[in-house]
Amino acid sequence: MEQKTRGKRKMAQERIGLIGLGNVGGFYARNLLKAFGALTVYDRDPAKCTALQSEGATIAASSADLAAQADIIVLALPNPQAVQQEVVAENGILAAANSGALVMDISTIDPETATKLYQSCDRAGYQYLECPMSGGEPGGAGHFGAQKGLITFMAGGDQAAFDRAVPVFDALGKHWMLLGPAGTGNAVKLISNLIAGLYMASMAEGFVLGAAMGISHETLLKVFRHTDAQSFTMFEEFAPYLSSNDYEEGFPVELMHKDHRLAGEMARKHNVPLYFNSLAMELYQTAMARGFGRKSHAAIVESMALAANVSLTNKGAA
């Protein structure tokens, strides 16, 4: 495994393109513009592109159009289907026939799809590097890590593609690791989010119990800083939402549910039972059914509070 950490590196004189301006793609775009001074972007929502155009980005008409104008193509898309659509479908990246271009797929997808995309790109003369990311630095947890450039990339692919991607990693994150062949990066990312999603669900359960007993979340947080219950996730990703009672920003419930689902599918292929993962997936599904799908996955605590008929702000029965 090769691991590197942010340092001062000369930016490669390659044209950069970014496809996907969703949950974190906008942060990526602004950081790439700042680092490289130029960027071509494409999103199926024209309004998202227009916002970047006013900041200096060039707007492409399609993924194929963008691929024809870029040497390094960064993908930040929500699921495997979206990635396949922008890479191999009609008017996708491979349709540009830009042999030699590097596709950096930052999306979280399943390992099998990542392997197939690597093979498709290789046959078309492209390089492909899967490199899903995760936040995990103090002051930059979750999607805020993407905004502040503090994320970690888990890469799978060839050494040459990894080395070529370093200037982009350096512009967007703090740590990057080459873990093995294509598929390995997303395998590790799904395991990471499996654990992170379980952390969030277990904290939600405990804090809802406290609220039902009239114990405020302020009291619990004060105590838990000094007990075995404390964790990075609790104080960097959970407490800020709970304290502000505002769940509008952050890694959304629907994407956490998607990652638990992909982790479950991956486990079944390897005959590994994931007892807690199955329960977590149902808890996030319930939160989506209650209308929390686009809110931070920390909103699972509100969903569980509704199930218990308690208020997290009134510290007692609703």
Rosetta blueprint (number, residue, H / E / L):
1 M L
2 E E
3 Q E
4 K E
5 T E
6 R L
7 G L
8 K L
9 R L
10 K L
11 M L
12 A L
13 Q L
14 E L
15 R L
16 I E
17 G E
18 L E
19 I E
20 G L
21 L L
22 G L
23 N L
24 V L
25 G H
26 G H
27 F H
28 Y H
29 A H
30 R H
31 N H
32 L H
33 L H
34 K H
35 A H
36 F H
37 G L
38 A L
39 L L
40 T E
41 V E
42 Y E
43 D L
44 R L
45 D L
46 P H
47 A H
48 K H
49 C H
50 T H
51 A H
52 L H
53 Q H
54 S L
55 E L
56 G L
57 A L
58 T E
59 I E
60 A L
61 A L
62 S L
63 S H
64 A H
65 D H
66 L H
67 A H
68 A H
69 Q H
70 A L
71 D L
72 I E
73 I E
74 V E
75 L E
76 A L
77 L L
78 P L
79 N L
80 P H
81 Q H
82 A H
83 V H
84 Q H
85 Q H
86 E H
87 V H
88 V L
89 A L
90 E L
91 N L
92 G L
93 I H
94 L H
95 A H
96 A H
97 A L
98 N L
99 S L
100 G L
101 A L
102 L E
103 V E
104 M E
105 D E
106 I L
107 S L
108 T L
109 I L
110 D L
111 P H
112 E H
113 T H
114 A H
115 T H
116 K H
117 L H
118 Y H
119 Q H
120 S H
121 C H
122 D H
123 R H
124 A L
125 G L
126 Y L
127 Q E
128 Y E
129 L E
130 E E
131 C L
132 P L
133 M E
134 S E
135 G L
136 G L
137 E E
138 P L
139 G L
140 G E
141 A L
142 G L
143 H H
144 F H
145 G H
146 A H
147 Q H
148 K H
149 G L
150 L L
151 I E
152 T E
153 F E
154 M E
155 A E
156 G E
157 G L
158 D L
159 Q H
160 A H
161 A H
162 F H
163 D H
164 R H
165 A H
166 V H
167 P H
168 V H
169 F H
170 D H
171 A H
172 L H
173 G E
174 K E
175 H E
176 W E
177 M E
178 L E
179 L E
180 G E
181 P L
182 A L
183 G L
184 T H
185 G H
186 N H
187 A H
188 V H
189 K H
190 L H
191 I H
192 S H
193 N H
194 L H
195 I H
196 A H
197 G H
198 L H
199 Y H
200 M H
201 A H
202 S H
203 M H
204 A H
205 E H
206 G H
207 F H
208 V H
209 L H
210 G H
211 A H
212 A H
213 M L
214 G L
215 I L
216 S L
217 H H
218 E H
219 T H
220 L H
221 L H
222 K H
223 V H
224 F H
225 R L
226 H L
227 T L
228 D L
229 A L
230 Q L
231 S L
232 F H
233 T H
234 M H
235 F H
236 E H
237 E H
238 F H
239 A H
240 P H
241 Y H
242 L H
243 S H
244 S H
245 N L
246 D L
247 Y L
248 E L
249 E L
250 G L
251 F L
252 P E
253 V H
254 E H
255 L H
256 M H
257 H H
258 K H
259 D H
260 H H
261 R H
262 L H
263 A H
264 G H
265 E H
266 M H
267 A H
268 R H
269 K H
270 H L
271 N L
272 V L
273 P L
274 L L
275 Y H
276 F H
277 N H
278 S H
279 L H
280 A H
281 M H
282 E H
283 L H
284 Y H
285 Q H
286 T H
287 A H
288 M H
289 A H
290 R L
291 G L
292 F L
293 G L
294 R L
295 K L
296 S E
297 H H
298 A H
299 A H
300 I H
301 V H
302 E H
303 S H
304 M H
305 A H
306 L H
307 A H
308 A H
309 N L
310 V E
311 S E
312 L L
313 T L
314 N L
315 K L
316 G E
317 A E
318 A L
